[in-house]
Amino acid sequence: MSESPYESRSSPRKAPKQARSLVTVSAIVEAAARILEERGHEGFSTNAVAEKAGVSVGSLYQYFPRKDALIGALILRQTMSLVGDAESAADRPTGQEALSALINPCVHLQLERPTLARLLDYEEARLPLDAETEQIKQRFFELTRDTLLRPDMPPQPDIDVAARDVVAIIKGMIDAAGEHGEEDRNGLALRVKRAVIGYLRTASEGS
């Protein structure tokens, strides 16, 4: 039986259960991040990651059968971190505050480790999404949609289209800022929010 795209991307060969195994997997994933940052795609290999993590290649293969599985684990870690921080949007009293709570984690993730973020953006476009990452991304869309439904936000003719557009605006502007080496997180967050609010107002007026 051939492997599914999801299995070939990020599914570990076996799931870590014991505390020691969880520590080992965490070390391997962080080592993969550092190798990507230091050497790029060309220098990225399972041997290099194992050496950086201080484990044998055999131990690495117990959890990650190929390079794409390591990349998938990194993308999943990044996505989980982003959505975990963005969950605070649900608790904010106004739509404006909730919008900031969505945008700020995206800016932080992109500019905290910009080289890694850019490389993972490329890999995310190249590889098929695994089911878990797809589910987490859907949660970010739901948080965005709920934010746009707040009473203080401009009403939208099609809330699903508006939510998709807002997610695209956030991602596009932040990715571009990362590519240009921007470092001003507050300034970028304000620009992104201004662009989103401008879009929402225009869409509302045209409805």
C-alpha atoms as one frame of an Amber mdcrd trajectory, in Angstrom:
protein
   0.000   0.000   0.000   1.413   3.394  -0.957   1.789   6.160   1.614  -0.724
   8.971   1.759   0.533  12.549   1.287  -0.117  13.171   4.974   2.006  10.211
   6.058   4.845  11.283   3.783   4.854  14.767   5.214   4.688  15.092   8.966
   3.362  11.972  10.616   6.020  10.546  12.926   6.867   6.882  12.588   5.825
   6.429  16.214   4.309   8.866  18.661   6.380   9.733  21.736   4.577   8.781
  24.965   7.104   8.785  27.782   8.583  12.024  29.116  12.050  11.057  27.907
  10.749  10.403  24.393   8.923  13.731  24.356  12.143  15.515  25.320  14.034
  13.659  22.585  11.480  14.554  19.911  11.419  18.185  21.042  15.220  18.312
  20.807  15.150  16.790  17.322  12.544  19.261  16.061  14.441  22.246  17.478
  17.664  20.895  15.962  15.898  20.729  12.603  14.928  24.387  13.006  18.497
  25.396  13.776  19.946  23.454  10.854  17.496  25.138   8.503  18.418  28.552
   9.898  22.165  27.924   9.738  22.475  25.945   6.499  19.251  26.405   4.552
  17.637  23.720   2.422  20.902  22.600   0.860  22.516  21.782   4.189  19.430
  20.200   5.716  19.802  16.456   6.280  18.773  13.868   8.832  22.438  13.285
   9.689  22.972  16.983  10.406  19.816  17.166  12.507  20.738  14.069  14.513
  24.205  15.442  15.220  22.790  18.816  16.294  20.236  17.111  18.557  22.846
  14.828  20.091  21.057  11.629  19.096  21.865   8.793  16.748  20.407   8.736
  13.257  18.686   5.514  14.251  16.955   7.270  17.139  15.839  10.070  14.822
  14.417   7.565  12.335  12.304   6.021  15.083  10.220   9.184  14.994  10.906
  10.834  11.638  11.421   8.493   8.667  12.484  11.246   6.248  13.348  14.937
   5.966   9.828  15.952   4.988   8.520  14.473   8.241  10.879  16.782  10.138
   9.739  19.758   8.085   6.121  18.827   8.720   6.752  18.632  12.462   8.292
  22.103  12.378   5.327  23.542  10.491   2.953  21.895  12.943   4.891  23.294
  15.913   4.788  26.784  14.401   1.086  26.595  13.586   0.176  25.288  17.046
   2.148  28.085  18.693   0.460  30.718  16.531  -3.078  29.491  17.116  -2.435
  28.910  20.810  -1.531  32.578  21.191  -4.355  33.717  18.908  -6.934  31.904
  21.049  -6.848  34.906  23.376  -8.844  36.766  20.702 -11.920  34.856  21.818
 -11.693  36.452  25.272 -11.247  40.053  24.149 -14.268  42.302  24.759 -14.285
  44.077  21.378 -13.642  43.179  17.778 -10.844  45.728  17.509  -9.016  44.155
  20.449  -9.679  40.670  19.154  -8.234  41.643  15.771  -5.043  42.816  17.443
  -4.901  39.522  19.338  -4.990  37.702  15.991  -2.412  39.871  14.256   0.199
  40.227  17.007   1.090  36.502  17.280   1.479  36.318  13.492   3.894  39.254
  13.530   5.814  37.828  16.467   6.178  34.392  14.879   7.420  35.810  11.579
   9.904  38.315  13.000  11.177  36.343  15.990  13.028  33.859  13.751  12.625
  35.382  10.282  14.966  33.037   8.416  13.176  29.982   9.735   9.766  31.522
   9.064  10.609  32.245   5.423  11.979  28.747   4.844   8.911  27.154   6.392
   6.621  29.357   4.283   8.309  27.866   1.219   8.018  24.325   2.559   4.387
  24.806   3.502   3.592  25.733  -0.089   5.570  22.744  -1.382   4.243  19.995
   0.843   0.667  18.781   1.320  -0.860  19.770   4.649  -1.294  16.979   7.176
  -4.667  16.563   8.854  -3.611  18.020  12.216  -2.089  21.173  10.713  -5.164
  21.586   8.500  -7.371  21.411  11.598  -5.303  24.013  13.445  -5.356  26.368
  10.457  -9.127  25.968  10.342  -9.234  27.097  13.960  -7.418  30.321  13.028
  -9.997  30.911  10.301 -12.806  30.372  12.835 -11.219  32.819  15.272 -10.987
  35.369  12.456 -14.585  34.802  11.425 -15.812  35.172  15.002 -13.824  38.391
  15.360 -15.442  39.883  12.256 -18.891  39.117  13.676 -18.322  41.322  16.734
 -20.830  44.232  16.994 -18.152  46.933  16.676 -16.777  45.532  13.397 -18.093
  46.678   9.990 -20.782  44.224   8.792 -19.786  42.079   5.836 -21.942  40.895
   2.909 -20.298  37.437   3.043 -18.591  36.677   6.342 -16.723  33.586   5.078
 -15.254  35.444   2.115 -14.305  38.336   4.385 -12.600  36.004   6.863 -10.590
  34.321   4.089  -9.568  37.708   2.716  -8.519  38.964   6.134  -6.392  35.860
   6.742  -4.775  36.421   3.323  -4.093  40.104   4.080  -2.492  39.250   7.416
  -0.328  36.497   5.955   0.631  38.408   2.813   1.701  41.602   4.555   3.597
  39.825   7.318   5.372  37.445   4.933   6.414  40.404   2.753   7.715  42.264
   5.803   9.765  39.225   6.763  11.256  38.991   3.285  12.331  42.638   3.511
  13.958  42.144   6.896  11.623  44.356   8.893  12.163  44.374  12.653   9.562
  46.838  13.977   6.880  44.503  15.283   4.567  47.192  16.639   4.743  49.228
  13.455   4.031  46.191  11.296   1.106  45.093  13.476  -0.434  48.561  13.216
  -0.054  48.595   9.412  -1.652  45.183   9.065  -4.546  46.174  11.304  -5.049
  49.381   9.343  -5.128  47.411   6.078  -7.650  44.926   7.467  -9.930  47.636
   8.860  -9.730  49.512   5.556 -10.737  46.381   3.663 -13.610  45.677   6.035
 -14.968  49.210   5.821 -14.763  49.276   2.042 -16.499  45.906   1.764 -19.191
  47.074   4.161 -19.822  50.289   2.261 -20.059  48.423  -1.024 -22.608  45.920
   0.227
